[in-house]
Amino acid sequence: MPWRPFGDPIISYEHAWDWKNWDSVGTMRDVPSLVQFWRDRYNSQEERRAESEGEVHFVYDSCEQEAGVEHYRLETAGHDWPQTLSGVSTHRVIWSFLNGFTTP
């Protein structure tokens, strides 16, 4: 099934967008280039992906500074947080990711 960007009416997934045209915030990146920014920032060397109905979970590993980059691309969604990601409560997915890091 070909991927189609989700229908967030507030923030575009594929295109740069302006945050209410505030000078202090300015133009924001589209999601794919923002993910690429963090991959480049931490020199992520490996990519894994897992696909399930309506979503693709990207994991970028082997990063400098013991960093990690993950992204869930949802086929259909709005502006709200999804209830689950890969069948797991979204807040648990986020906590699991953050809990894997320590502060220096």
All heavy atoms as an XYZ file, in Angstrom:
874
protein
N       0.847     -1.178      0.000
C       0.000      0.000      0.000
C       0.893      1.242      0.000
O       1.772      1.371      0.834
C      -0.884     -0.034      1.247
C      -1.521      1.259      1.592
S      -2.687      1.262      2.989
C      -2.008      0.171      4.173
N       0.728      2.158     -0.927
C       1.553      3.367     -0.935
C       1.224      4.251      0.264
O       0.082      4.332      0.708
C       1.178      4.065     -2.253
C      -0.143      3.496     -2.621
C      -0.232      2.134     -2.011
N       2.248      4.902      0.787
C       2.064      5.758      1.945
C       1.498      7.102      1.519
O       1.875      7.669      0.504
C       3.394      5.961      2.659
C       3.223      6.852      3.816
C       2.693      6.532      5.019
C       3.532      8.234      3.881
N       2.653      7.624      5.830
C       3.157      8.685      5.156
C       4.077      9.140      2.985
C       3.327      9.996      5.560
C       4.244     10.432      3.390
C       3.871     10.845      4.665
N       0.552      7.585      2.311
C      -0.044      8.902      2.101
C       0.131      9.691      3.394
O      -0.076      9.144      4.478
C      -1.530      8.770      1.776
C      -1.809      8.026      0.498
C      -3.304      7.899      0.233
N      -4.080      7.416      1.358
C      -4.293      6.135      1.641
N      -3.776      5.208      0.901
N      -5.019      5.782      2.676
N       0.513     10.956      3.304
C       0.695     11.743      4.525
C      -0.622     11.894      5.270
O      -1.678     11.935      4.665
C       1.199     13.091      4.026
C       0.795     13.153      2.598
C       0.726     11.737      2.103
N      -0.511     11.932      6.583
C      -1.730     12.042      7.377
C      -2.368     13.407      7.234
O      -1.759     14.335      6.727
C      -1.490     11.674      8.838
C      -0.534     12.574      9.576
C      -0.919     13.808     10.029
C       0.750     12.145      9.853
C      -0.067     14.619     10.733
C       1.611     12.948     10.562
C       1.216     14.187     10.999
N      -3.602     13.519      7.678
C      -4.393     14.708      7.444
C      -4.419     15.692      8.591
O      -5.505     16.096      8.996
N      -3.295     16.081      9.112
C      -3.260     17.084     10.168
C      -3.572     18.445      9.544
O      -2.818     18.937      8.715
C      -1.882     17.111     10.826
C      -1.820     18.007     12.042
O      -2.611     18.971     12.138
O      -0.971     17.747     12.908
N      -4.694     19.052      9.924
C      -5.061     20.331      9.321
C      -4.271     21.513      9.881
O      -4.371     22.625      9.373
C      -6.547     20.467      9.675
C      -6.666     19.735     10.975
C      -5.703     18.576     10.870
N      -3.456     21.291     10.914
C      -2.737     22.388     11.568
C      -1.263     22.403     11.193
O      -0.696     23.446     10.884
C      -2.917     22.302     13.097
C      -4.405     22.453     13.429
C      -2.081     23.354     13.813
C      -4.766     22.185     14.869
N      -0.614     21.237     11.227
C       0.816     21.146     10.941
C       1.023     20.179      9.788
O       0.636     19.024      9.863
C       1.597     20.674     12.187
C       1.431     21.685     13.315
C       3.066     20.471     11.839
C       2.038     21.234     14.628
N       1.686     20.638      8.753
C       1.951     19.802      7.590
C       3.055     18.794      7.906
O       4.042     19.117      8.556
C       2.388     20.669      6.406
O       2.795     19.866      5.335
N       2.896     17.587      7.432
C       3.917     16.549      7.588
C       5.022     16.727      6.552
O       6.195     16.595      6.861
C       3.279     15.167      7.419
C       4.253     14.031      7.611
C       4.455     13.478      8.877
C       4.974     13.504      6.549
C       5.346     12.440      9.064
C       5.856     12.462      6.734
C       6.051     11.943      7.990
O       6.943     10.915      8.178
N       4.649     17.019      5.326
C       5.590     17.013      4.211
C       6.135     18.376      3.804
O       7.034     18.434      2.981
C       4.920     16.423      2.972
C       4.592     14.973      3.093
C       4.076     14.441      1.778
O       3.054     14.982      1.293
O       4.698     13.522      1.249
N       5.623     19.446      4.333
C       6.038     20.774      3.877
C       6.423     21.647      5.068
O       5.833     21.535      6.140
C       4.902     21.459      3.106
C       4.414     20.646      1.953
N       5.131     20.474      0.793
C       3.287     19.926      1.793
C       4.465     19.692     -0.023
N       3.334     19.341      0.560
N       7.394     22.515      4.853
C       7.748     23.498      5.876
C       6.517     24.352      6.151
O       5.667     24.537      5.277
C       8.902     24.369      5.389
N       6.415     24.848      7.359
C       5.232     25.621      7.735
C       5.632     26.719      8.709
O       6.641     26.630      9.393
C       4.159     24.723      8.329
C       4.646     23.861      9.462
C       5.338     22.695      9.362
C       4.508     24.124     10.852
N       5.630     22.208     10.601
C       5.135     23.053     11.536
C       3.909     25.145     11.588
C       5.187     22.996     12.919
C       3.961     25.074     12.969
C       4.587     24.008     13.619
N       4.837     27.764      8.747
C       5.104     28.894      9.640
C       4.249     28.784     10.882
O       3.047     28.547     10.806
C       4.830     30.226      8.930
C       5.876     30.523      7.894
O       7.059     30.295      8.175
O       5.513     30.972      6.789
N       4.880     28.942     12.017
C       4.193     28.883     13.298
C       3.551     30.229     13.560
O       4.155     31.128     14.132
C       5.158     28.525     14.417
C       4.476     28.393     15.728
C       4.530     29.268     16.759
C       3.609     27.342     16.154
N       3.768     28.842     17.803
C       3.182     27.652     17.451
C       3.148     26.182     15.565
C       2.320     26.832     18.164
C       2.304     25.367     16.287
C       1.901     25.701     17.569
N       2.358     30.385     13.078
C       1.575     31.606     13.264
C       2.349     32.855     12.853
O       2.107     33.937     13.344
C       1.109     31.718     14.713
C       0.205     30.577     15.117
C      -0.303     30.758     16.530
C      -1.197     29.603     16.911
N      -1.719     29.715     18.249
N       3.335     32.671     11.998
C       4.141     33.776     11.476
C       4.802     34.610     12.563
O       5.052     35.795     12.385
C       3.306     34.672     10.549
C       2.861     33.925      9.317
O       3.629     33.135      8.758
N       1.631     34.131      8.903
N       5.085     34.000     13.709
C       5.806     34.710     14.765
C       7.276     34.799     14.373
O       7.906     33.799     14.045
C       5.699     33.981     16.101
C       4.337     33.968     16.691
C       3.282     34.775     16.388
C       3.858     33.095     17.710
N       2.182     34.465     17.143
C       2.521     33.428     17.972
C       4.434     32.061     18.432
C       1.758     32.780     18.923
C       3.673     31.412     19.377
C       2.352     31.772     19.623
N       7.841     35.990     14.451
C       9.248     36.156     14.093
C      10.158     35.341     14.997
O      11.191     34.842     14.561
C       9.649     37.631     14.160
C       8.988     38.450     13.062
O       8.649     37.869     12.005
O       8.813     39.661     13.258
N       9.783     35.183     16.255
C      10.652     34.470     17.193
C      10.684     32.971     16.927
O      11.591     32.278     17.371
C      10.206     34.728     18.633
O       8.893     34.237     18.831
N       9.703     32.451     16.203
C       9.664     31.023     15.913
C      10.008     30.789     14.452
O      10.859     29.978     14.130
C       8.287     30.411     16.255
C       8.244     28.953     15.869
C       7.982     30.594     17.728
N       9.371     31.492     13.572
C       9.677     31.395     12.155
C       9.198     30.117     11.504
O       8.299     29.449     11.975
N       9.858     29.766     10.417
C       9.476     28.611      9.621
C       9.971     27.334     10.278
O      11.109     27.246     10.719
C      10.051     28.737      8.196
O       9.546     29.946      7.621
C       9.660     27.558      7.331
N       9.095     26.352     10.344
C       9.421     25.055     10.927
C       9.695     24.059      9.805
O       9.147     24.176      8.719
C       8.251     24.557     11.786
C       7.832     25.541     12.874
S       9.112     25.876     14.080
C       9.082     24.354     14.988
N      10.499     23.078     10.092
C      10.817     22.045      9.107
C       9.644     21.090      8.923
O       8.834     20.919      9.820
C      11.999     21.212      9.581
C      13.281     21.951      9.701
C      14.325     21.009     10.293
N      15.550     21.703     10.565
C      16.657     21.551      9.861
N      16.675     20.718      8.856
N      17.742     22.222     10.174
N       9.620     20.448      7.771
C       8.697     19.334      7.600
C       9.245     18.160      8.413
O      10.418     18.136      8.784
C       8.559     18.972      6.122
C       9.897     18.590      5.523
O      10.680     19.508      5.186
O      10.170     17.386      5.417
N       8.391     17.202      8.730
C       8.787     16.101      9.613
C       9.935     15.272      9.038
O      10.914     15.008      9.751
C       7.575     15.228      9.990
C       8.011     14.021     10.790
C       6.556     16.055     10.777
N       9.902     14.845      7.772
C      11.030     14.053      7.272
C      12.372     14.781      7.379
O      13.380     14.169      7.755
C      10.658     13.775      5.812
C       9.160     13.789      5.816
C       8.803     14.888      6.795
N      12.430     16.067      7.092
C      13.718     16.768      7.196
C      14.111     17.003      8.652
O      15.296     17.063      8.978
C      13.717     18.072      6.398
O      12.874     19.035      6.974
N      13.144     17.105      9.554
C      13.460     17.224     10.973
C      14.075     15.920     11.493
O      15.073     15.935     12.221
C      12.213     17.573     11.777
C      12.414     17.807     13.262
C      13.386     18.951     13.507
C      11.080     18.081     13.931
N      13.516     14.787     11.108
C      14.096     13.497     11.482
C      15.501     13.385     10.909
O      16.443     12.964     11.598
C      13.198     12.332     11.006
C      13.903     10.995     11.181
C      11.866     12.341     11.742
N      15.687     13.792      9.657
C      17.014     13.746      9.041
C      17.994     14.651      9.770
O      19.168     14.307      9.929
C      16.933     14.124      7.560
C      18.240     13.924      6.814
C      18.661     12.478      6.776
O      17.872     11.593      6.444
N      19.920     12.193      7.126
N      17.547     15.813     10.225
C      18.405     16.720     11.003
C      18.977     16.002     12.222
O      20.178     16.059     12.490
C      17.601     17.953     11.447
C      18.338     18.793     12.450
C      19.250     19.742     12.031
C      18.118     18.630     13.814
C      19.944     20.514     12.963
C      18.806     19.393     14.752
C      19.722     20.338     14.319
N      18.112     15.306     12.985
C      18.580     14.609     14.189
C      19.440     13.411     13.834
O      20.412     13.113     14.537
C      17.403     14.221     15.079
C      16.815     15.431     15.716
C      15.604     15.987     15.453
C      17.438     16.283     16.692
N      15.439     17.128     16.199
C      16.548     17.332     16.971
C      18.663     16.264     17.340
C      16.843     18.348     17.883
C      18.966     17.278     18.255
C      18.048     18.294     18.512
N      19.150     12.721     12.765
C      20.016     11.623     12.312
C      21.405     12.152     11.985
O      22.417     11.558     12.375
C      19.430     10.950     11.078
C      18.191     10.141     11.343
C      17.698      9.486     10.081
N      18.707      8.521      9.615
C      18.706      8.003      8.401
N      17.780      8.342      7.522
N      19.630      7.135      8.049
N      21.460     13.259     11.258
C      22.747     13.856     10.899
C      23.468     14.397     12.135
O      24.681     14.252     12.273
C      22.559     14.986      9.890
C      22.080     14.498      8.535
O      22.157     13.283      8.255
O      21.596     15.359      7.760
N      22.716     15.023     13.029
C      23.309     15.627     14.236
C      24.043     14.600     15.064
O      25.103     14.864     15.627
C      22.192     16.284     15.068
C      22.591     16.730     16.457
C      23.536     17.919     16.403
N      23.803     18.455     17.704
C      24.760     18.015     18.532
N      25.527     17.004     18.178
N      24.944     18.587     19.701
N      23.495     13.386     15.149
C      24.108     12.337     15.965
C      24.715     11.223     15.117
O      25.062     10.164     15.644
C      23.081     11.779     16.956
C      22.763     12.800     18.001
C      21.568     13.498     17.986
C      23.681     13.114     18.982
C      21.287     14.468     18.941
C      23.424     14.090     19.941
C      22.235     14.751     19.905
O      21.960     15.719     20.844
N      24.881     11.488     13.819
C      25.559     10.569     12.919
C      25.016      9.137     13.054
O      25.786      8.192     13.246
C      27.076     10.619     13.159
C      27.843      9.974     12.033
O      27.371      9.911     10.901
N      29.024      9.482     12.342
N      23.717      8.991     12.963
C      23.084      7.675     13.072
C      23.514      6.802     11.896
O      23.436      7.230     10.745
C      21.562      7.807     13.080
O      21.157      8.574     14.179
N      23.956      5.588     12.199
C      24.521      4.718     11.175
C      23.571      3.639     10.682
O      23.746      3.124      9.590
C      25.792      4.051     11.714
C      26.871      5.037     12.072
C      27.354      5.825     10.867
O      27.678      5.246      9.843
N      27.366      7.139     10.969
N      22.612      3.242     11.487
C      21.751      2.123     11.114
C      20.290      2.552     11.090
O      19.882      3.402     11.874
C      21.915      0.982     12.117
C      23.307      0.401     12.141
C      23.451     -0.705     13.160
O      22.428     -1.289     13.570
O      24.595     -0.975     13.556
N      19.529      1.945     10.201
C      18.083      2.195     10.131
C      17.360      0.859     10.166
O      17.712     -0.070      9.454
C      17.710      2.920      8.844
C      16.215      3.096      8.682
C      15.802      3.723      7.359
O      16.455      4.688      6.933
O      14.842      3.217      6.764
N      16.369      0.792     11.030
C      15.459     -0.355     11.061
C      14.055      0.192     10.928
O      13.787      1.313     11.335
C      15.586     -1.115     12.393
C      16.909     -1.798     12.584
C      17.002     -2.535     13.911
N      17.153     -1.583     15.009
C      16.365     -1.517     16.078
N      15.344     -2.342     16.217
N      16.579     -0.638     17.023
N      13.181     -0.607     10.377
C      11.787     -0.183     10.292
C      10.884     -1.381     10.516
O      11.208     -2.497     10.149
C      11.465      0.514      8.987
C      11.525     -0.370      7.771
C      11.054      0.304      6.508
N      11.933      1.394      6.142
C      11.674      2.285      5.214
N      10.567      2.205      4.528
N      12.501      3.243      4.933
N       9.768     -1.092     11.148
C       8.741     -2.113     11.366
C       7.426     -1.518     10.879
O       7.062     -0.408     11.263
C       8.660     -2.475     12.844
N       6.736     -2.252     10.034
C       5.478     -1.770      9.481
C       4.319     -2.561     10.064
O       4.405     -3.773     10.235
C       5.482     -1.901      7.966
C       6.522     -1.017      7.320
C       6.432     -1.002      5.811
O       5.296     -1.062      5.282
O       7.488     -0.918      5.180
N       3.272     -1.847     10.405
C       2.022     -2.468     10.796
C       0.921     -1.663     10.132
O       1.186     -0.645      9.501
C       1.869     -2.505     12.322
O       1.905     -1.198     12.853
N      -0.294     -2.088     10.277
C      -1.381     -1.428      9.570
C      -1.458      0.052      9.924
O      -1.652      0.428     11.075
C      -2.709     -2.092      9.900
C      -3.841     -1.570      9.045
C      -5.124     -2.334      9.266
O      -5.072     -3.525      9.633
O      -6.177     -1.718      9.079
N      -1.250      0.894      8.931
C      -1.405      2.329      9.111
C      -0.213      3.059      9.696
O      -0.268      4.264      9.893
N       0.894      2.349      9.977
C       2.050      3.048     10.538
C       3.353      2.349     10.177
O       3.387      1.160      9.894
C       1.938      3.191     12.049
C       2.037      1.896     12.805
C       1.849      2.068     14.308
O       0.894      2.747     14.715
O       2.655      1.512     15.053
N       4.409      3.163     10.188
C       5.763      2.646     10.025
C       6.580      3.222     11.168
O       6.559      4.432     11.417
C       6.390      3.057      8.677
C       7.792      2.483      8.540
C       5.509      2.633      7.513
N       7.292      2.358     11.886
C       8.141      2.779     12.999
C       9.587      2.712     12.528
O      10.103      1.649     12.210
C       7.922      1.858     14.198
C       8.769      2.183     15.369
N       9.098      1.240     16.307
C       9.359      3.330     15.777
C       9.847      1.783     17.241
N      10.028      3.056     16.925
N      10.242      3.877     12.469
C      11.637      3.969     12.064
C      12.495      4.092     13.316
O      12.194      4.890     14.213
C      11.865      5.214     11.206
C      11.124      5.200      9.903
C       9.852      5.735      9.816
C      11.706      4.668      8.767
C       9.162      5.744      8.613
C      11.024      4.667      7.562
C       9.753      5.207      7.485
N      13.574      3.321     13.364
C      14.531      3.400     14.464
C      15.905      3.603     13.845
O      16.324      2.825     12.984
C      14.529      2.106     15.318
C      15.568      2.189     16.421
C      13.137      1.851     15.898
N      16.596      4.646     14.292
C      17.941      4.959     13.805
C      18.901      4.751     14.966
O      18.804      5.418     15.991
C      17.989      6.382     13.265
C      16.958      6.605     12.184
C      15.748      7.227     12.466
C      17.180      6.145     10.895
C      14.788      7.401     11.474
C      16.224      6.319      9.896
C      15.037      6.950     10.199
O      14.091      7.119      9.224
N      19.823      3.781     14.780
C      20.727      3.358     15.844
C      22.176      3.677     15.511
O      22.479      4.228     14.462
C      20.614      1.840     16.045
C      19.308      1.420     16.670
O      18.747      2.190     17.462
O      18.852      0.314     16.352
N      23.037      3.225     16.426
C      24.485      3.406     16.283
C      24.801      4.886     16.088
O      25.505      5.280     15.159
C      25.043      2.563     15.137
O      24.796      1.204     15.374
N      24.267      5.687     16.986
C      24.433      7.135     16.927
C      25.553      7.565     17.882
O      25.824      6.904     18.881
C      23.147      7.845     17.332
S      21.704      7.400     16.357
N      26.166      8.687     17.579
C      27.158      9.264     18.468
C      26.496      9.723     19.762
O      25.287      9.985     19.796
C      27.851     10.439     17.781
C      28.681     10.014     16.584
C      29.279     11.179     15.835
O      29.005     12.351     16.168
O      30.027     10.905     14.872
N      27.278      9.830     20.809
C      26.832     10.308     22.121
C      25.718      9.436     22.694
O      24.904      9.900     23.481
C      26.396     11.771     22.054
C      27.490     12.706     21.576
C      27.027     14.138     21.495
O      26.214     14.584     22.288
N      27.554     14.878     20.533
N      25.677      8.174     22.278
C      24.664      7.230     22.756
C      23.239      7.734     22.538
O      22.321      7.425     23.288
C      24.905      6.884     24.226
C      26.244      6.211     24.455
C      26.474      5.833     25.893
O      25.502      5.535     26.602
O      27.640      5.836     26.295
N      23.071      8.540     21.482
C      21.756      9.081     21.148
C      20.963      8.043     20.362
O      21.497      7.031     19.916
C      21.908     10.362     20.333
N      19.695      8.313     20.180
C      18.832      7.490     19.365
C      17.764      8.360     18.734
O      17.382      9.386     19.295
N      17.326      7.970     17.574
C      16.276      8.708     16.871
C      15.209      7.702     16.471
O      15.521      6.665     15.887
C      16.829      9.413     15.615
C      15.728     10.162     14.884
C      17.974     10.355     15.974
N      13.955      7.989     16.812
C      12.840      7.137     16.415
C      11.720      8.013     15.870
O      11.555      9.151     16.300
C      12.326      6.305     17.589
C      13.317      5.285     18.072
C      12.721      4.278     19.027
O      11.509      3.971     18.922
O      13.477      3.787     19.886
N      10.976      7.429     14.946
C       9.876      8.172     14.324
C       8.763      7.195     13.963
O       9.035      6.132     13.405
C      10.384      8.883     13.072
C       9.314      9.488     12.232
N       8.397     10.401     12.721
C       8.989      9.312     10.933
C       7.574     10.750     11.754
N       7.905     10.105     10.666
N       7.549      7.549     14.296
C       6.366      6.803     13.870
C       5.681      7.615     12.785
O       5.250      8.737     13.038
C       5.391      6.591     15.030
C       5.812      5.517     15.992
C       6.682      5.790     17.032
C       5.345      4.214     15.854
C       7.069      4.804     17.921
C       5.715      3.224     16.736
C       6.587      3.528     17.761
O       6.962      2.542     18.636
N       5.620      7.080     11.587
C       4.909      7.740     10.487
C       3.533      7.085     10.399
O       3.408      5.889     10.145
C       5.681      7.560      9.187
C       5.037      8.288      8.018
C       5.876      8.192      6.794
N       5.841      6.826      6.285
C       6.653      6.368      5.344
N       7.594      7.139      4.842
N       6.542      5.126      4.912
N       2.508      7.878     10.643
C       1.140      7.370     10.660
C       0.447      7.712      9.346
O       0.494      8.845      8.889
C       0.373      7.984     11.827
C       1.030      7.830     13.200
C       0.213      8.539     14.261
C       1.228      6.371     13.542
N      -0.208      6.722      8.774
C      -0.885      6.942      7.500
C      -2.096      7.848      7.655
O      -2.333      8.724      6.845
C      -1.315      5.606      6.901
C      -1.946      5.770      5.540
C      -2.295      4.443      4.919
O      -1.578      3.470      5.129
O      -3.317      4.404      4.220
N      -2.875      7.612      8.671
C      -4.047      8.450      8.901
C      -4.058      8.879     10.350
O      -3.916      8.068     11.261
C      -5.355      7.690      8.594
O      -5.403      6.513      9.391
C      -5.436      7.309      7.124
N      -4.176     10.145     10.541
C      -4.257     10.715     11.890
C      -4.657     12.167     11.731
O      -4.679     12.696     10.631
C      -2.916     10.607     12.608
N      -4.925     12.787     12.808
C      -5.226     14.208     12.796
C      -4.127     14.930     13.545
O      -2.975     14.541     13.510
N      -4.515     15.944     14.275
C      -3.539     16.727     15.027
C      -3.313     16.164     16.432
O      -2.317     16.471     17.057
C      -4.011     18.189     15.108
C      -3.000     19.101     15.700
N      -1.817     19.410     15.056
C      -2.980     19.760     16.880
C      -1.118     20.228     15.822
N      -1.796     20.454     16.930
N      -4.225     15.337     16.909
C      -4.119     14.792     18.267
C      -3.136     13.624     18.322
O      -2.837     12.985     17.324
C      -5.491     14.292     18.739
C      -6.505     15.412     18.835
O      -6.109     16.551     19.123
O      -7.697     15.129     18.601
N      -2.660     13.328     19.552
C      -1.839     12.150     19.772
C      -2.683     10.914     19.492
O      -3.842     10.850     19.887
C      -1.377     12.085     21.231
C      -0.341     13.083     21.575
C      -0.554     14.333     22.079
C       1.061     12.942     21.452
N       0.632     14.968     22.274
C       1.646     14.127     21.895
C       1.884     11.914     21.011
C       3.022     14.323     21.910
C       3.252     12.115     21.031
C       3.807     13.303     21.470
N      -2.099      9.897     18.876
C      -2.851      8.652     18.711
C      -2.982      7.954     20.057
O      -2.143      8.124     20.940
C      -1.968      7.843     17.755
C      -0.596      8.380     17.959
C      -0.763      9.835     18.298
N      -4.005      7.160     20.225
C      -4.186      6.405     21.469
C      -3.095      5.361     21.651
O      -2.625      5.144     22.760
C      -5.562      5.726     21.492
C      -6.717      6.698     21.589
C      -6.742      7.401     22.940
O      -6.551      6.777     23.974
N      -6.965      8.699     22.912
N      -2.708      4.718     20.549
C      -1.686      3.675     20.613
C      -0.723      3.807     19.441
O      -1.055      4.393     18.409
C      -2.300      2.259     20.574
O      -2.994      2.098     19.340
C      -3.244      2.026     21.747
N       0.456      3.251     19.627
C       1.447      3.093     18.567
C       1.867      1.628     18.587
O       2.304      1.127     19.627
C       2.658      3.997     18.801
C       2.380      5.493     18.695
C       3.533      6.309     19.255
C       2.102      5.879     17.251
N       1.687      0.956     17.496
C       1.974     -0.487     17.406
C       1.266     -1.269     18.509
O       1.818     -2.204     19.084
C       3.484     -0.740     17.456
O       4.117     -0.142     16.349
N       0.049     -0.848     18.834
C      -0.756     -1.549     19.823
C      -0.409     -1.255     21.277
O      -0.971     -1.854     22.186
N       0.501     -0.325     21.515
C       0.920      0.038     22.872
C       0.495      1.479     23.129
O       0.599      2.330     22.248
C       2.456     -0.109     23.034
C       2.910      0.314     24.419
C       2.887     -1.529     22.722
N       0.046      1.750     24.340
C      -0.361      3.103     24.707
C       0.754      4.095     24.345
O       1.929      3.867     24.647
C      -0.642      3.151     26.208
O      -0.889      4.470     26.603
N       0.390      5.187     23.687
C       1.374      6.162     23.225
C       2.229      6.695     24.364
O       3.448      6.833     24.213
C       0.670      7.319     22.487
O      -0.036      6.770     21.370
C       1.642      8.359     22.002
N       1.640      6.978     25.517
C       2.454      7.516     26.612
C       3.478      6.488     27.082
O       4.581      6.835     27.470
C       1.576      8.029     27.764
C       0.966      6.973     28.623
N      -0.167      6.285     28.269
C       1.355      6.479     29.817
C      -0.466      5.423     29.215
N       0.439      5.507     30.165
N       3.157      5.208     27.010
C       4.128      4.164     27.385
C       5.259      4.065     26.354
O       6.413      3.840     26.705
C       3.448      2.827     27.550
C       2.565      2.780     28.769
C       2.156      1.348     29.089
N       1.202      1.322     30.175
C       1.538      1.348     31.471
N       2.794      1.414     31.814
N       0.602      1.323     32.392
N       4.930      4.227     25.087
C       5.952      4.202     24.036
C       6.932      5.352     24.251
O       8.155      5.168     24.198
C       5.309      4.284     22.634
C       6.364      4.479     21.555
C       4.471      3.047     22.355
N       6.418      6.545     24.514
C       7.282      7.711     24.733
C       8.140      7.503     25.977
O       9.350      7.746     25.959
C       6.442      8.997     24.832
C       5.773      9.282     23.489
C       7.306     10.176     25.278
C       4.722     10.364     23.532
N       7.541      7.043     27.070
C       8.303      6.821     28.296
C       9.378      5.758     28.091
O      10.509      5.909     28.559
C       7.406      6.447     29.467
C       8.236      6.152     30.684
C       8.375      4.963     31.309
C       9.063      7.079     31.382
N       9.243      5.088     32.363
C       9.676      6.374     32.435
C       9.339      8.424     31.213
C      10.568      6.982     33.307
C      10.227      9.028     32.085
C      10.830      8.311     33.119
N       9.063      4.704     27.384
C      10.040      3.645     27.125
C      11.244      4.198     26.378
O      12.386      3.867     26.681
C       9.386      2.516     26.332
O      10.318      1.524     26.041
N      10.996      5.060     25.397
C      12.088      5.676     24.640
C      12.932      6.559     25.558
O      14.148      6.420     25.621
C      11.537      6.488     23.470
C      12.594      7.244     22.726
C      13.416      6.594     21.814
C      12.776      8.600     22.927
C      14.408      7.293     21.125
C      13.748      9.310     22.243
C      14.565      8.651     21.338
N      12.287      7.460     26.285
C      13.023      8.404     27.134
C      13.729      7.713     28.279
O      14.838      8.104     28.675
C      12.070      9.473     27.672
C      11.472     10.406     26.619
C      10.451     11.328     27.267
C      12.560     11.198     25.910
N      13.123      6.683     28.811
C      13.686      5.964     29.951
C      14.976      5.218     29.584
O      15.738      4.841     30.477
C      12.650      4.989     30.513
C      12.974      4.514     31.895
O      13.469      5.271     32.721
N      12.744      3.246     32.148
N      15.238      5.058     28.308
C      16.440      4.370     27.872
C      17.684      5.224     27.910
O      18.783      4.756     27.591
N      17.571      6.478     28.300
C      18.706      7.397     28.322
C      18.991      7.848     29.738
O      18.098      7.911     30.568
C      18.414      8.623     27.439
C      18.192      8.258     25.997
C      16.904      8.106     25.513
C      19.259      8.039     25.149
C      16.678      7.757     24.191
C      19.041      7.671     23.834
C      17.753      7.546     23.350
N      20.225      8.181     29.982
C      20.633      8.725     31.283
C      21.222     10.114     31.071
O      21.705     10.434     29.997
C      21.675      7.831     31.968
O      22.810      7.713     31.098
C      21.103      6.452     32.248
N      21.212     10.895     32.111
C      21.817     12.217     32.029
C      23.283     12.107     32.420
O      23.645     11.271     33.262
C      21.102     13.225     32.934
O      21.106     12.720     34.263
C      19.677     13.443     32.477
N      24.122     12.930     31.841
C      25.569     12.869     32.142
C      25.865     13.318     33.560
O      25.157     13.966     34.211
C      26.216     13.795     31.123
C      25.141     14.553     30.456
C      23.840     13.904     30.814
